[in-house]
């Protein structure tokens, strides 16, 4: 598939590579693994590699270079599905095009000590139909990175290792290319027209690329949001079963199935989901020291004067199962079984209430069946 980006510059897209061809030299600044830095070239390639790729990028590209013609080529690489490429453009005082491929299996948060070993890359290419100074190109990289982070935040992408809000992947690359047309532009920060256009293009392209490649829609269910934070359905079920009081007509395995059914029903309630997600947000604010009157050191110790987490927990339990749910919540909150003992403030109460509410519904269900 061929798409014209600017007059004389086309993108040829396939499952194996995306090739941007220009009939005139382009000035390029990039973090590409092959011919990165400041270059002048007529060809940019995003090359598909295997998900277990571990070769030297330059050596690997040389083995494939004949496929892309003569001359110096700037090459980026990814294991992401290239057919999910997203292209966005804006026209203002200047014409800007962004091309983004995204795979977030190894999403990271800047500062992660133990990045994920899986492979995934966000490649961001920005083409500007204008001459740009090198300083302006560096400015575009800054603006594009801010836009990428905003897009990931808007989708609540989580680090694969730390589970914090992701700022990218461990192998992201960015490229800026200038056609050289017109008078050189010097700035591309958020206060400039060029910066605004770049920011809008990149944010939209990154968001669409992540949604297309990983199916990560903003309104995905609570079950998915918990899993992204390292909390599995098995964790919830096992925690409930630690506090299970046997019913004479229900084996433990049968009770487990009844609980899981009610748990999934409860998690499909948008109001329950909203309250649980509120707990995660409150916890993140607390860990940053953003809760008024509670510094982050105090918050980490779960101070006795902080009762908002208990109030939130009781609200969730009551919403799910009324006073019976409250009784179960107090029972789980005292013992902190299973995963509850490992969760931070706000989250332990919200998840405890979620489990308690479903547990209460389980007992009510079993009692009704036993009466028949």
Buried (B, 14 or more C-beta within 10 A) or exposed (E): EEBEBBEEBBBEBEEEBBBBBBEEBBBBBBBBBBBBEEBEBBBBBBBBBEEEBEEEBEEBBEEBBEEBEEEEBBBBBBBBBBBBBBBBBBEEEBBBBBBBBBBBBBBBBEEBEEBBEBBBBBBBBBBBBBBBBBEBBBBBBBBBBBBBBBBBEEBBBBBBBBBBBBBBBBBBBBBBBBBBBEEBBEBBBEEBBBBBBBBBBBBBBBBBBBBBBBEBEEEBBBBEBBBBBBBEBEBBBBBBBBBBEEBEEBEEEEBBEBBBBBBBEBBEBEEBBEBBBBBBEBBBBBBEEEBEEBEEEBBBEEEEEBEBBBEBBBBBBBBBBEEBBBEBBBBBBEBBBBBBEEBBBBBBBBBBBBBBBBBBBBBBBBEEEEEE
